[in-house]
Every structure is written in structure tokens, then in C-alpha cells.
Amino acid sequence: MDPNETSIRVDHVGVAVESVDEAEPVLTALGCEKVVDDTVEDRFRWVYYRLGGASRIELIEPVAEESFLTEYLDRHGPGLHHVTLEVADIDAVIDSLGGVGVDTIDRQSYEGWTEAFVSPRNETGVLFQLMEYTGAFTDGREFDEESFFMRGRRLSAGE
């Protein structure tokens, strides 16, 4: 696949923190606006902040006593955890990565999205999360599409 044949954009940058409440004043001082504050199955809290019209930062804080996030913070301390790329066709992107010898891991499908990860053992040293929104991700949530998605809508082919 030619990478120009599918649409990809940076969705957000994820930052691991010990406490969202303690880290939030930094983002507020930078002009960020809180968009989402949610908890995933008592494992971690994720809070999205919009910065301007097209940038987002996510703070992730462990809620469980032991999780991937507590292990990460124990090893690395607070800081950049991942970069999430919204993709219009996750299969095409996974195939493209495989074509240059980069494997994806932990592919999962959920109601409203499919995700996979590129291990930070790749040549960039960055954990990439690939995310394809496959349905009404915002249905039943406390936030709406306009405030959640970049440009108010999920990515589609040809953008």
C-alpha cells in the first residue's frame, strides 16, 4: 500500500502522570480546554484536552494499584507515553508497516473503534497507537462528536 492512499492524522499525544489533578494546571496554563474526563474499567483515568482547533493532549493516570501504567511510571516516571494516530483504514496501515518489517501488536476491536499498537522497539522509539473509529464512538458517552473528534468528525478515506 502506498501510505498516501489512506488517511492518517495525529489524534493525540498521551502523557503518563501520577495525578491528573496535579498535572492539569500545566495544560491549563498552556491554554488547553478539558474535553473528556473518563475512567476505563477502574484501570486508568484518561483526560483529553483540546489545544486550539486541531491539537489534543491526553493525560493518563493509573487508578488500579497494579497495571501497565503503574509499571510504566515506575520504570520511566511521568512523560510521553504514546502517540495516537487516527487512521481511516487500519488494515491498510498495518499492511504498510509490515511491508517495511514493522509488526503491530495487541490489535483489539471494540464497539466503536479498532486499535493496534506499534511497539516502541521500532526505530523511532515511540509507542504508536493506531485507532480507526468504526462507528458511533461517542454514542452513550458524556461528550459529543464535535468536541471529541478533530474537526468535529472522525477521519474518512480521502481526507
Secondary structure, DSSP 8 states (H G I E B T S, - for coil): --GGGS-EEEEEEEEE-S-HHHHHHHHHHTT-EEEEEEEETTTEEEEEEEETTTEEEEEEEE-SSSSHHHHHHHHH-SEEEEEEEEES-HHHHHHHHHHTT--EEEEEEETTEEEEEE-TTSTT---EEEEEE-S-TTTTSSS-HHHHSGGGS---TT-
